[in-house]
């Protein structure tokens, strides 16, 4: 993935931090945990099962996501002094696939009086990868479909529209549909419900791929370009 090609058309993210609690009101499912820096259970999410939220100061909050006790994502979100913009410095793990970068948000609405500065609605505007590696997915053709390894995940599916399990993510399935010689449509489901539909179109020269992904739970679309890497 070339993160500098990312474009978004998504709904604002809405947070509330007050009275020692963190609430992500647009997460699916919503998250309501103590903001005391300890690992809190956050059920219903495939990529993490605990979340630690630590208020650093009046403008910054630190987040740590873990899966099966292992860190998978960390971020510090900092609201500007004037309160109208917010930056997120993030890193993903494992180390072999580590991606670090920053995202910029603009404020849509403020939180309640007395709540933390991060409270309110935020619209993502830009995201940049500042590490030497980027999110990489490996595809391998099979007789009737594909094997895919997007990061730490793995699945094998046929072009028959049927649901196939994603390894290490119970409840997450993928189905594939071949549109033409260059285009594949992938449908992700969580708990039997469609969560994302992604259409991938390889360029005529085979060197790049345009990806358009629609979030069916929260709304919004993300597009980006992926560059093909030579086989080892």
Buried (B, 14 or more C-beta within 10 A) or exposed (E): BEBEBBEBEBBBBBBBBBEEBBBBEBBBEEBBBEBEEEBBEBEEBBBBBBBBBBBEEEBBBBBBBBBEEEBBBBBBBBBEEEEEBBBBBBBBBEEEEEBBBBBBBBBEEEBEEEBBBBBBBBBBEBBEBEEEEBBBBEBEEEEEBBEBBBBBBBBBBBBEEEBBBBEEBEEBBBBBBBEEEBBBBBBBBBEEEEBBBBBBBBEEEEEBBBBBBBBBBEEBEBBBBBEEEEEE
